[in-house]
Amino acid sequence: MTNISVIPRATEKAYAQSQNNVYVFNVPLTANKQQIVAAVEAQFEVKVERIKTLVQSGKAIRFSRGKRAQPGKTTRKDSKKAYVTLAAGDSIQVFDQPATETTEEKK
């Protein structure tokens, strides 16, 4: 079994999902669900309850090949995301939670 790296996604949608105990990670395209679960449990020391994965196709983009040439076309790289649901009571501190300010600190 090879070690894979899972990287948390820092987006607004991922932040909203984390409020429901679902965390979103960028994972390698070659990783399967069992490898992702093992990597998350080892890296963050939590218990994974459920996992969903998806491969996001790279967008088609155009690029310039000079003033008189026709534009070229290519695609961006594909990426894979994993939506990991943790067991009740477990959490990962991906986003820095702002501390609640008291009225004394505001003065």
C-alpha positions as CSV (number, residue, x, y, z in Angstrom):
1,M,0.0,0.0,0.0
2,T,1.4,3.3,-1.0
3,N,1.1,6.5,1.0
4,I,-1.0,9.2,-0.7
5,S,-1.5,12.8,0.3
6,V,-4.9,14.2,0.9
7,I,-5.2,18.0,0.8
8,P,-8.2,19.8,2.3
9,R,-10.0,22.2,-0.1
10,A,-10.3,25.7,1.2
11,T,-13.5,26.9,-0.6
12,E,-16.7,28.4,0.6
13,K,-18.6,25.3,-0.4
14,A,-16.2,23.1,1.5
15,Y,-16.5,25.3,4.5
16,A,-20.3,25.0,4.4
17,Q,-20.0,21.2,4.1
18,S,-17.7,21.1,7.1
19,Q,-20.5,22.5,9.3
20,N,-22.3,19.2,8.6
21,N,-19.3,17.0,9.4
22,V,-18.4,16.4,5.7
23,Y,-14.9,17.4,4.6
24,V,-13.7,17.8,1.1
25,F,-10.2,16.8,0.0
26,N,-8.2,16.9,-3.2
27,V,-6.8,13.5,-3.9
28,P,-4.7,11.9,-6.6
29,L,-6.5,10.5,-9.6
30,T,-5.1,7.0,-9.1
31,A,-6.3,6.7,-5.4
32,N,-9.2,4.5,-4.6
33,K,-11.7,4.9,-1.7
34,Q,-9.9,2.4,0.6
35,Q,-6.6,4.3,0.2
36,I,-8.3,7.7,0.8
37,V,-10.0,6.4,3.9
38,A,-6.7,5.0,5.3
39,A,-4.9,8.3,4.5
40,V,-7.5,10.5,6.2
41,E,-7.6,8.3,9.3
42,A,-3.8,8.2,9.5
43,Q,-3.2,11.9,8.8
44,F,-6.0,13.4,10.9
45,E,-6.6,10.6,13.5
46,V,-10.3,10.4,13.0
47,K,-12.8,7.7,12.1
48,V,-14.3,7.9,8.6
49,E,-18.0,6.9,8.4
50,R,-18.7,7.4,4.6
51,I,-16.9,8.6,1.5
52,K,-17.9,9.8,-1.9
53,T,-15.5,10.5,-4.8
54,L,-15.8,12.3,-8.1
55,V,-13.5,13.1,-11.0
56,Q,-13.8,16.6,-12.2
57,S,-12.9,16.9,-15.9
58,G,-10.5,19.6,-16.9
59,K,-12.0,22.6,-18.7
60,A,-11.4,23.2,-22.4
61,I,-9.4,26.4,-22.8
62,R,-8.1,28.4,-25.8
63,F,-4.7,29.9,-26.1
64,S,-3.0,32.3,-28.5
65,R,-0.4,31.1,-31.0
66,G,0.5,34.5,-32.2
67,K,-1.1,37.4,-34.1
68,R,-1.8,35.7,-37.4
69,A,-2.4,32.1,-36.3
70,Q,-5.6,30.4,-35.3
71,P,-6.0,30.0,-31.6
72,G,-5.1,26.6,-30.2
73,K,-7.2,24.5,-27.9
74,T,-6.2,22.3,-24.9
75,T,-7.7,21.1,-21.7
76,R,-6.7,21.6,-18.1
77,K,-5.8,18.7,-15.9
78,D,-8.5,16.5,-14.5
79,S,-8.8,16.5,-10.7
80,K,-10.3,14.2,-8.1
81,K,-12.3,15.2,-5.0
82,A,-13.3,13.1,-2.0
83,Y,-16.3,14.0,0.2
84,V,-15.5,12.4,3.6
85,T,-18.2,12.1,6.3
86,L,-16.7,11.6,9.8
87,A,-18.1,9.6,12.7
88,A,-20.1,11.6,15.2
89,G,-17.9,13.5,17.6
90,D,-14.9,13.6,15.3
91,S,-13.8,16.8,13.5
92,I,-10.9,18.3,11.6
93,Q,-9.7,21.8,12.1
94,V,-9.3,22.8,8.5
95,F,-10.6,26.3,8.7
96,D,-9.5,28.6,11.5
97,Q,-12.6,29.2,13.6
98,P,-12.8,32.9,14.6
99,A,-13.0,33.4,18.4
100,T,-16.1,35.1,19.7
101,E,-15.2,38.5,20.9
102,T,-16.6,39.8,24.2
103,T,-17.7,43.3,24.7
104,E,-14.6,44.0,26.8
105,E,-12.3,43.2,23.9
106,K,-14.2,45.5,21.6
107,K,-13.6,48.6,23.8
